[in-house]
């Protein structure tokens, strides 16, 4: 009798239909609706960790950190504005709305930014007295929704940011679920209480760059040409968008990559629209250089900035400053593991960020629930944010000095190399150990 050999098969998960994908298919089949969440893209993307600095050794002369200064200040908006914004550090706070965030969180952002001499931004939903009261430099966002838009508040701002797009959802509008629309939020946004709000994806009173130029002139007339006008675009066709923004009269341009966060939108948008932040910066810089406007029109980059190395790399690629949103919230105390038990009850976990849009944030930051808000101390939150901003700046200075630079804006692409072919092509810097930049003719 022939003995049959038994073989144990090892189950193999499909790379295309993995467990997450199949769970999403089942969820869609059960509910008939698309998934909504907050934060930014979770897929692995070429990012700043794929770039390295070439520190000074023999062919370059480093600066001594204890004796030689490295400038971090930057002036924003000196193209047309009578009162450009003077920042002590090149890290600003991105627009995050009152509604998505609590009033205490907005206050803390103002406290932290002011303590280190930088600016914060209102976001959709208007200007709160808490944020204006604590922000020495406050940028007023002018969005397609016009929620909270108030000409009197606009005149109180130190700059105006016309938002054409956002990195997490370029070409689409955001959402604010009804549970976050309290009496105060509803009044500021002129909305019914407790009803889901969907923001518009485009401005109602213009259709192209020529109309935008007219709108910018209107805003300058309203503010007597005093304050800078920013234009914010989601990173997609960055080269052309930057050129059109300059032509329309922008003082400052903000380019927001797809790693940038959002309070809430469709998951399919977050993961499948836009381009990585690192890929957008060289396109923006090229556009400015070709117009002879690099450093004359300042470039702010946002989307996934986490540490001083990210700051320095953005500036080496040609940015004048960066903006942070998700990192600022984490610095305030959001998604802290100390709230893990409560995140678990929400069906989430600390660090996933999926719960930001639901309005039940245990940390009391991205909520309008009065009891949860009491957990957050805006003074302590502001202190934590200021500490974090100081560390970012010190880290960026350390890297600049190592490259022999006495000003963060003196960093340049020549100071960088890439670890992967993809990052080399996107950042337009050589692959480490070679002189090869993919997509460009090699010279020796």
C-alpha positions as CSV (number, residue, x, y, z in Angstrom):
1,X,0.0,0.0,0.0
2,X,1.4,3.3,-1.1
3,X,1.7,5.8,1.7
4,X,0.2,9.2,0.9
5,X,2.3,12.1,1.9
6,X,0.3,15.0,3.4
7,X,1.4,18.5,2.6
8,X,0.3,21.5,4.7
9,X,-0.6,24.5,2.6
10,X,0.2,27.9,3.9
11,X,-2.6,30.5,3.4
12,X,-1.4,33.4,1.3
13,X,-3.0,36.8,1.5
14,X,-3.5,38.7,-1.8
15,X,-1.6,41.9,-2.2
16,X,-4.5,43.3,-4.2
17,X,-7.4,42.0,-2.1
18,X,-5.8,42.2,1.3
19,X,-7.8,42.1,4.6
20,X,-8.2,45.9,4.7
21,X,-9.5,46.0,1.2
22,X,-11.9,43.2,1.7
23,X,-13.2,44.7,4.9
24,X,-13.9,47.9,3.1
25,X,-15.8,46.1,0.3
26,X,-17.9,44.4,3.0
27,X,-18.5,47.7,4.7
28,X,-19.5,49.4,1.5
29,X,-21.8,46.4,0.6
30,X,-23.4,46.6,4.1
31,X,-24.0,50.3,4.3
32,X,-24.2,51.7,0.7
33,X,-22.2,54.7,1.6
34,X,-18.5,55.7,1.2
35,X,-16.1,56.0,4.1
36,X,-15.5,59.3,5.7
37,X,-12.5,60.0,8.0
38,X,-10.0,62.7,9.1
39,X,-6.3,63.1,8.8
40,X,-4.2,62.6,5.7
41,X,-3.0,59.9,3.4
42,X,-2.0,56.7,5.2
43,X,-0.4,54.9,2.3
44,X,3.4,54.9,2.2
45,X,4.6,57.7,0.0
46,X,8.0,59.0,-0.9
47,X,8.7,61.5,1.9
48,X,11.5,63.5,3.4
49,X,13.0,60.5,5.2
50,X,14.1,59.5,1.7
51,X,16.5,62.5,1.5
52,X,19.8,63.0,3.3
53,X,21.9,66.1,3.9
54,X,25.6,66.2,2.8
55,X,27.2,67.7,5.9
56,X,30.4,69.6,5.8
57,X,33.8,67.8,6.1
58,X,36.8,68.8,4.0
59,X,35.2,70.4,0.9
60,X,32.7,72.4,3.0
61,X,33.2,74.3,6.3
62,X,30.7,73.7,9.1
63,X,29.5,76.4,11.5
64,X,30.0,76.0,15.2
65,X,26.6,75.9,16.9
66,X,27.8,77.4,20.2
67,X,29.4,80.4,18.6
68,X,28.1,81.1,15.2
69,X,24.5,82.2,14.5
70,X,22.1,80.7,12.1
71,X,19.2,83.0,11.1
72,X,15.7,81.6,11.2
73,X,13.6,84.7,10.6
74,X,11.6,85.2,7.5
75,X,9.4,88.0,6.0
76,X,6.2,87.0,4.3
77,X,4.3,89.2,1.9
78,X,6.6,92.1,1.0
79,X,5.6,92.0,-2.7
80,X,2.6,94.4,-2.4
81,X,1.6,94.6,1.3
82,X,2.4,97.7,3.3
83,X,2.7,95.5,6.4
84,X,4.3,92.2,5.6
85,X,4.4,89.6,8.4
86,X,7.8,89.2,10.2
87,X,8.3,85.7,11.6
88,X,11.0,84.7,14.0
89,X,10.9,81.1,12.9
90,X,10.0,79.6,9.5
91,X,7.3,77.3,10.9
92,X,3.7,78.5,10.9
93,X,0.4,76.9,12.0
94,X,-1.8,75.8,9.2
95,X,-5.5,76.6,9.0
96,X,-7.7,74.4,11.2
97,X,-11.3,75.4,11.7
98,X,-13.2,76.3,14.8
99,X,-15.8,73.5,14.6
100,X,-13.3,70.9,13.7
101,X,-11.3,72.1,16.8
102,X,-12.5,73.4,20.1
103,X,-12.3,77.0,21.0
104,X,-9.8,76.0,23.7
105,X,-7.6,74.3,21.1
106,X,-7.7,77.4,18.8
107,X,-6.7,79.5,21.8
108,X,-3.8,77.1,22.6
109,X,-2.6,77.4,19.0
110,X,-2.5,81.1,19.3
111,X,-0.6,81.0,22.6
112,X,2.0,78.6,21.3
113,X,2.6,80.4,18.0
114,X,2.9,83.8,19.7
115,X,5.4,82.5,22.3
116,X,7.9,81.8,19.6
117,X,7.1,84.6,17.2
118,X,5.2,82.9,14.5
119,X,1.7,82.9,13.0
120,X,-1.5,80.8,13.2
121,X,-4.4,80.6,10.8
122,X,-8.2,80.7,11.3
123,X,-9.4,77.8,9.1
124,X,-13.0,77.4,7.8
125,X,-15.6,78.7,10.2
126,X,-14.4,82.2,11.0
127,X,-12.3,84.0,13.6
128,X,-12.8,83.3,17.3
129,X,-12.0,85.9,20.0
130,X,-10.0,83.2,21.7
131,X,-7.6,82.8,18.8
132,X,-7.4,86.5,17.8
133,X,-6.8,87.4,21.4
134,X,-3.9,85.1,21.8
135,X,-2.3,85.3,18.3
136,X,0.1,88.2,17.7
137,X,0.1,87.2,14.0
138,X,-3.2,85.7,12.7
139,X,-3.9,84.8,9.0
140,X,-7.6,84.8,8.0
141,X,-8.7,82.1,5.6
142,X,-11.0,83.1,2.8
143,X,-12.6,79.8,1.7
144,X,-15.1,78.6,-0.9
145,X,-17.7,77.9,1.7
146,X,-17.6,81.5,3.1
147,X,-18.6,79.9,6.5
148,X,-17.9,82.5,9.2
149,X,-16.8,85.1,6.6
150,X,-17.0,88.5,8.2
151,X,-15.6,91.6,6.6
152,X,-15.0,93.2,10.1
153,X,-13.0,90.1,11.2
154,X,-11.2,90.1,7.9
155,X,-9.9,93.6,8.6
156,X,-8.6,92.5,12.0
157,X,-6.3,89.9,10.4
158,X,-2.6,90.3,9.8
159,X,-2.8,88.4,6.4
160,X,-5.6,86.9,4.2
161,X,-5.2,83.4,2.8
162,X,-7.4,82.6,-0.2
163,X,-7.9,78.9,-0.2
164,X,-8.2,77.3,-3.6
165,X,-7.4,73.8,-2.5
166,X,-6.2,71.5,0.3
167,X,-3.6,68.7,0.0
168,X,-5.9,66.1,1.5
169,X,-8.7,66.9,-0.9
170,X,-7.7,69.1,-3.9
171,X,-10.7,69.6,-6.0
172,X,-13.1,68.6,-3.2
173,X,-14.8,70.2,-0.2
174,X,-14.6,69.2,3.4
175,X,-17.2,68.0,5.9
176,X,-18.3,68.9,9.4
177,X,-20.6,66.3,11.0
178,X,-23.7,67.5,12.7
179,X,-22.6,66.4,16.2
180,X,-19.9,69.1,16.0
181,X,-22.3,71.9,14.9
182,X,-23.3,73.3,18.3
183,X,-25.2,76.5,18.9
184,X,-22.0,78.6,18.7
185,X,-20.6,76.9,15.6
186,X,-24.0,77.1,13.9
187,X,-24.2,80.8,14.6
188,X,-20.8,81.5,13.3
189,X,-21.4,79.5,10.1
190,X,-25.0,80.5,9.6
191,X,-26.0,76.9,9.6
192,X,-28.7,74.8,11.3
193,X,-27.6,73.2,14.5
194,X,-26.8,69.5,14.4
195,X,-27.0,69.1,10.6
196,X,-24.0,67.7,8.6
197,X,-22.2,70.5,6.7
198,X,-20.4,70.0,3.4
199,X,-18.1,72.7,2.3
200,X,-18.0,73.9,-1.4
201,X,-15.1,72.8,-3.6
202,X,-14.8,76.1,-5.4
203,X,-15.4,79.7,-4.8
204,X,-18.9,81.0,-5.8
205,X,-17.8,84.3,-7.3
206,X,-15.1,83.4,-9.8
207,X,-14.2,80.7,-12.3
208,X,-10.5,81.2,-13.2
209,X,-7.3,83.1,-12.6
210,X,-8.5,86.3,-14.2
211,X,-11.4,86.5,-11.8
212,X,-9.1,85.6,-9.0
213,X,-7.0,88.7,-9.8
214,X,-10.1,90.8,-9.5
215,X,-11.0,89.2,-6.1
216,X,-7.4,89.8,-4.8
217,X,-7.7,93.5,-5.7
218,X,-11.1,93.6,-3.9
219,X,-9.5,92.1,-0.8
220,X,-6.6,94.6,-1.0
221,X,-9.1,97.5,-1.2
222,X,-11.0,96.2,1.8
223,X,-7.8,96.1,3.8
224,X,-6.3,99.3,2.3
225,X,-3.4,97.3,0.9
226,X,-2.0,96.8,4.4
227,X,-1.8,93.0,4.7
228,X,-0.3,90.2,2.6
229,X,-2.6,88.1,0.4
230,X,-1.8,84.4,0.4
231,X,-3.0,81.8,-2.2
232,X,-3.2,78.2,-1.0
233,X,-3.4,75.3,-3.5
234,X,-3.5,71.6,-3.1
235,X,-0.5,69.9,-4.7
236,X,-1.6,68.6,-8.1
237,X,-0.7,70.6,-11.2
238,X,1.6,72.7,-9.0
239,X,3.8,74.2,-11.7
240,X,0.9,75.8,-13.5
241,X,-1.1,76.7,-10.4
242,X,1.8,78.6,-8.9
243,X,2.4,80.6,-12.1
244,X,-1.3,81.5,-12.3
245,X,-1.3,82.5,-8.6
246,X,1.7,84.8,-9.1
247,X,0.0,86.3,-12.1
248,X,-3.1,86.9,-10.1
249,X,-1.1,89.0,-7.6
250,X,-0.3,86.7,-4.7
251,X,2.2,87.9,-2.1
252,X,2.7,84.4,-0.7
253,X,1.9,80.9,-2.1
254,X,1.1,77.9,0.0
255,X,1.5,74.5,-1.5
256,X,-0.2,71.7,0.5
257,X,0.9,68.1,-0.3
258,X,-1.3,65.0,0.0
259,X,0.2,64.1,3.4
260,X,-1.7,67.1,4.7
261,X,-4.6,66.4,7.0
262,X,-8.2,67.3,7.1
263,X,-11.0,67.3,9.6
264,X,-13.1,65.0,7.4
265,X,-13.6,64.0,3.8
266,X,-14.0,60.9,1.7
267,X,-11.3,58.3,2.3
268,X,-11.1,57.7,-1.5
269,X,-10.2,61.4,-1.9
270,X,-7.5,61.4,0.8
271,X,-5.7,58.3,-0.6
272,X,-6.1,58.8,-4.4
273,X,-6.0,62.5,-5.2
274,X,-3.0,64.8,-5.2
275,X,0.8,64.3,-5.2
276,X,3.3,64.0,-2.3
277,X,4.6,67.1,-0.7
278,X,8.2,66.4,-1.7
279,X,7.2,66.1,-5.4
280,X,5.4,69.5,-5.4
281,X,8.2,71.7,-4.0
282,X,10.5,71.6,-7.0
283,X,7.6,72.3,-9.4
284,X,6.6,75.3,-7.3
285,X,10.2,76.6,-7.1
286,X,10.7,76.1,-10.9
287,X,7.6,78.1,-11.6
288,X,8.8,80.9,-9.4
289,X,12.3,80.9,-10.8
290,X,11.1,81.1,-14.4
291,X,9.0,84.1,-13.5
292,X,11.9,85.8,-11.6
293,X,9.8,85.7,-8.4
294,X,11.6,83.1,-6.2
295,X,12.1,84.7,-2.8
296,X,10.1,87.7,-4.0
297,X,6.8,85.8,-3.7
298,X,7.4,83.6,-0.6
299,X,6.6,79.8,-0.8
300,X,5.2,78.0,2.2
301,X,5.0,74.2,2.1
302,X,2.7,72.0,4.2
303,X,1.7,68.4,4.3
304,X,3.4,65.9,6.6
305,X,6.0,68.1,8.3
306,X,7.0,66.3,11.5
307,X,10.5,67.4,12.7
308,X,13.3,69.8,12.1
309,X,14.8,67.6,9.4
310,X,11.6,68.0,7.4
311,X,11.7,71.7,7.9
312,X,15.3,72.0,6.7
313,X,14.7,69.7,3.7
314,X,11.7,71.8,2.6
315,X,13.9,74.9,2.8
316,X,16.8,73.2,1.0
317,X,14.4,72.4,-1.9
318,X,13.4,76.1,-2.1
319,X,10.7,76.9,0.4
320,X,10.7,80.0,2.6
321,X,8.7,78.5,5.4
322,X,6.5,75.5,6.3
323,X,3.1,75.1,7.9
324,X,2.1,72.3,10.3
325,X,-1.3,71.1,11.3
326,X,-1.4,67.4,12.4
327,X,1.9,67.8,14.2
328,X,0.6,70.8,16.0
329,X,-2.4,68.9,17.2
330,X,-0.2,66.0,18.5
331,X,2.0,68.6,20.3
332,X,-1.1,70.0,22.0
333,X,-1.8,66.5,23.3
334,X,-4.1,64.9,20.7
335,X,-4.0,61.1,20.1
336,X,-2.1,60.6,23.3
337,X,-1.8,56.9,24.4
338,X,-2.9,57.9,27.8
339,X,-6.4,58.0,26.3
340,X,-6.0,54.6,24.7
341,X,-8.9,53.0,26.6
342,X,-11.3,55.6,25.4
343,X,-10.0,55.5,21.8
344,X,-10.7,51.8,22.0
345,X,-14.3,52.4,22.9
346,X,-14.6,54.6,19.8
347,X,-13.4,51.7,17.7
348,X,-10.0,53.4,17.1
349,X,-6.6,53.6,18.7
350,X,-4.2,56.4,19.7
351,X,-2.3,57.3,16.5
352,X,-5.0,56.3,14.0
353,X,-6.7,59.8,13.8
354,X,-9.8,58.2,12.3
355,X,-11.9,59.6,15.2
356,X,-11.1,63.3,14.6
357,X,-14.3,63.9,12.6
358,X,-16.7,62.2,15.0
359,X,-16.5,64.9,17.7
360,X,-15.7,62.5,20.6
361,X,-12.0,63.2,21.0
362,X,-11.0,62.1,24.5
363,X,-8.3,64.7,24.6
364,X,-10.8,67.5,24.3
365,X,-9.1,69.1,21.2
366,X,-11.1,68.1,18.1
367,X,-14.5,68.2,19.8
368,X,-17.3,70.6,20.7
369,X,-18.5,68.5,23.6
370,X,-18.4,70.7,26.7
371,X,-17.4,67.9,29.1
372,X,-14.6,66.6,26.8
373,X,-13.4,70.2,26.3
374,X,-12.8,70.6,30.0
375,X,-10.1,68.0,29.8
376,X,-7.9,70.4,27.7
377,X,-6.0,73.2,29.3
378,X,-5.2,75.9,26.6
379,X,-2.4,77.4,28.6
380,X,-0.6,74.0,29.0
381,X,-1.4,73.2,25.4
382,X,0.2,76.4,24.3
383,X,3.3,75.7,26.3
384,X,3.7,72.3,24.8
385,X,3.2,73.7,21.2
386,X,5.8,76.4,21.9
387,X,8.3,73.8,23.1
388,X,7.7,71.7,20.0
389,X,8.2,74.7,17.7
390,X,11.4,75.6,19.4
391,X,12.7,72.0,18.9
392,X,11.8,72.1,15.2
393,X,13.8,75.3,14.8
394,X,16.8,74.1,16.8
395,X,16.9,70.9,14.8
396,X,16.7,72.7,11.5
397,X,19.5,75.1,12.6
398,X,21.7,72.2,13.6
399,X,21.4,70.7,10.1
400,X,22.0,74.1,8.4
401,X,25.1,74.7,10.4
402,X,26.4,71.2,9.6
403,X,26.1,72.2,5.9
404,X,28.0,75.4,6.5
405,X,24.9,77.7,6.3
406,X,24.3,80.7,8.5
407,X,20.7,81.1,7.4
408,X,18.1,78.4,6.9
409,X,17.1,79.9,3.6
410,X,20.7,79.4,2.4
411,X,20.1,75.7,2.3
412,X,19.9,74.5,-1.3
413,X,19.3,71.3,-3.3
414,X,23.1,70.9,-3.6
415,X,23.0,70.0,0.1
416,X,20.8,67.0,-0.5
417,X,20.9,63.5,-1.9
418,X,18.2,60.8,-2.3
419,X,18.1,57.3,-1.1
420,X,15.7,56.0,-3.7
421,X,15.1,56.5,-7.4
422,X,11.6,57.7,-6.8
423,X,12.7,60.4,-4.3
424,X,15.6,61.5,-6.5
425,X,13.2,62.0,-9.4
426,X,10.6,63.9,-7.3
427,X,13.0,66.1,-5.3
428,X,15.3,66.5,-8.3
429,X,18.4,65.8,-6.3
430,X,21.1,63.1,-7.1
431,X,20.7,59.5,-6.0
432,X,23.2,59.1,-3.1
433,X,26.7,58.1,-4.3
434,X,26.0,59.3,-7.9
435,X,25.5,62.4,-9.9
436,X,22.3,61.0,-11.4
437,X,19.0,62.7,-11.2
438,X,16.4,60.5,-12.8
439,X,14.6,62.2,-15.7
440,X,17.4,64.7,-16.3
441,X,20.4,64.5,-18.6
442,X,23.5,63.3,-16.8
443,X,26.6,65.6,-16.8
444,X,30.0,64.8,-15.6
